[in-house]
């Protein structure tokens, strides 16, 4: 992803999670966006739900503690 795409994704994610007030959302992401979140966001859990065109719906949970 380009720097501009990453900045746009980060802004969209910040908006989706309202600055940390929400910790669980269903989001439609590309495989590249999901991989970025998995690698860069500490404590995130991505659960694939269903395909939607060129993207996939994921249940995204923040601040998940590993077992």
Helices and strands as residue ranges (DSSP letters): H 3-16, G 18-20, E 24-29, H 31-40, E 45-52, E 55-61
